[in-house]
Amino acid sequence: MLTGNEIRRKFLDFFIQKGHREVHSSLLVPANDPTLLFTNAGMNQFKDVFLGLEKRDYTRATTSQKCVRAGGKHNDLENVGFTNRHHTFFEMLGNFSFGDYFKKDAIAYAWELITSPEWFGIDKGKLCVTIFKGENGVPRDAEAYDLWVGQGVPKDRIFEFGAKDNFWQMGDTGPCGPCSEIHYDMGVAASDQSHSDCAFGCDCGRYVELWNLVFMQFDRDSSGKLNPLPKPSIDTGMGLERLAAVLQGVISNYDTDLFTPLIKRAAELTGSATAPVGTGASPVHAEQSSAGSKSAASLRVIADHSRAATFLISDGVIPLNEGRGYVLRKIIRRAITHGRLLGQTKPFLHEMVFAVRGLMQDAYPELKETADRVSTIVLAEETRFAHTLDVGLQKLEQLLDQSSGRLPGEDAFKLYDTFGMPLDFMQDAARDQGIAFDQAGFDRAMAEQRDRARASWRGAAKQTANPAYQQLPKSEFEGYRQTRSDGCEVLAIIKGNQGAQELKPGDSGEIILDHTPFYAEAGGQVGDRGWLYSDDHNTVVADVTGCYYPVQGVRAHQVIAKQVIRVGQKVDAIVDTAIRESTMRNHTATHLLQAGLREVLGKHVKQAGSLVAPNHLRFDFSHFTGVAEEELQDIEDLINKEVLRNERVEVIENVPIDVAINDYHAMALFGEKYGDKVRVIKIGDFSTELCGGTHTAQTGEIGLIKILKEGSVSSGVRRIEAVSGEGSLLHFRRDHELENVVAGLVGPTLSQKTRKDGAPLTGGIPASPAEALKLELEKKDAEIKRLARELDQARMKSASSSTANISEKVKEVRGVKVLAHRVDNLERAQLRMLVDQLRDKLGSGVVVVGSATDGNVSLIAGVTKDLTSRIQAGKVVGAVAEKVGGKGGGRPDLAEAGGKDVAALDLALDSVYKVVESLLG
């Protein structure tokens, strides 16, 4: 029996023998594709190839792609663990043709691999295939039908379905076409409805889709019209887990060796017996399942979710409250709660990370390096969630106590979504107390949340490449060697997204040259700026404001024309060397910075984004806490020592990607796509990275690197901003100016003052201008606080003295003493103290004090305790506040209000007596 690892390897080897290039799995975070939450299919990394936006040096590929489907459109999270074949993380085996072979070979390859005894040898009698029957104006796929018959598939085992099942499209527009599926009959035992007479097409679980072959033969335009693709392509996908279940003779994917070691480890860590895996109950009928099957489902959840969490964090996702991080957090928390259902209240999931690594590191060697970091992040999330879940349990108890025989679904969903409370746990808790669970309300709230998630990640579908760009040859880039290229031919002009023959003076547009020294924006580095000169080498015909890739290999120069420019014209392309050199310094500095961060903070540091511009650099990296000032100084010292060593910046071209990663140990950039051959930038033994950017020849050319600030971008991601070269010089000049200003304010510091013999002075003199300024500010702050206290005391003394003869303002209203008094420029706290003093003087009565401060009115009313049953302070102050354009309220014995009309304060206070009279009735 083949193991899961052997099945993966055998699939790839089959297609390698058929002339395919084995391509390593891309990251689970799609590169440069905001339309996708996670990589969810093998074709994702080839999307731009299918769209004509990117060209590769091969036309056939095969992959085993890491995939996650747990959010947005593919939100299967609640089913995971309760069915045989739902997963959050899975591997998709695939073969691809980019305008090379089409249906004939794709079908022949699939049938040979699946049925040949030399390969997987699956019983042909248990296989069925489907084709597109024709619908919505698209004809039936008769070609695929004939090809399957030609492979020996009986006609009664070829089934035809409509567009819903057998027509695939990338988006509303773009490549699309019919598809053909291979299904496997798992037998009666696999049916979740326990019937033996079902036929193909029944959704009871007996018939499993094994492999989907997509025939991309159309390009749907914005009007909906299907146009034949000039080079039809192939995209296939087969789940490794499903294939392993078939080949290992089990019904559930969880019974394969891709999961059983993880389930066993989950049982050990949670202290539960390893339950038989088998077929789980569906979430709908979870309350009817036995304790044993629930235990088994929880172990399956933990096994599955530990795979997803390990790979997502390894690929750069961090638990957050939004986007990808939110989905990851839900996955982790769902696994933790299922651990709790098994009785484990202590952190355990972080240990599952190492079980995943042990099982999958041969196929995905990156896990060897990232597992420790992943485990640390999972442990932090477990600790955080323990508190959150305790709060959720308290809220559930409150809801159950307050319910009138029914737990509202919307409230239950809030507990599920915010606090990670499992659905079946809430169902059980409600049933145990004889309370009905509002399943319909819960499902409705879940659907609304899915719609929101889907909308937030819908994005804009990528379009096929503009034909004006798509048909052009690659621009020859000469910018690594020079900043000027003469005699460049204008191959194309784009104006307003349309091809044009010329640009007139003042026009903005894009120009494609056959060869150019301009670097196109990529890898975080901004595009070059400069000029295009006429062939007289003297007249500027256009300012170049930027350069980018509209499609891979084609450099578009963004220009503002100064003279008429025409297609076919020859120009001299000249890069602004001052801007290029500043950018180069910052780019090489970025490499040193990443190496310094990893040296000081730890090897878990990974790049999470960057910007390399001429005037500054920005570097985002994974780290869990703020970087201490001492650590920043250590990093700055370390990288500037590398600058002072003037190390050679070695550029190694055309290195095989595997050699670069495994032999050179080069760091790869987050979210960047790489070809089979890469460019390596090596700085001594300090830094080695994959990089296509421009760099200094020696580190000494950087001048000096100055870190300006460090802060948080999001949970688990930090950002450093820095300058180098002339930027550092400008920064130090500004600091020196500030130092002179400080010296004028606080006198010389230890760094500025020396004895007559040249030795530095000591004895209480601050060590630096920053320390001197800090000490001076602390002195000023203490002085200000002292004066403020004295002013407050003086104001209170004055206010208290103003009440010495207050008895003349006291009036008796319906047998109650009432006092209204104004004292300006008092804070609320002082007003409250004054009201307390006046109430004490009255013994029994009502006091209202008003104060005008900085154009605002404050009012406080106090009522002695013996009168609060007859009159309340809140009602008194509210009525008075209306007269100064305000409102307020508070306790029966003390209430506050505010207003804006200072001029009306005296009249408002005069009205106090009538207000009290009316309230006393």
Order of alpha helices (4+ residues) and beta strands (2+ residues): alpha-beta-alpha-beta-beta-alpha-beta-alpha-beta-alpha-beta-beta-beta-beta-alpha-alpha-alpha-alpha-alpha-alpha-beta-alpha-alpha-beta-alpha-alpha-beta-beta-beta-beta-beta-beta-beta-beta-beta-beta-beta-alpha-beta-beta-alpha-beta-alpha-beta-beta-beta-beta-alpha-alpha-beta-beta-alpha-beta-beta-alpha-beta-beta-alpha-alpha
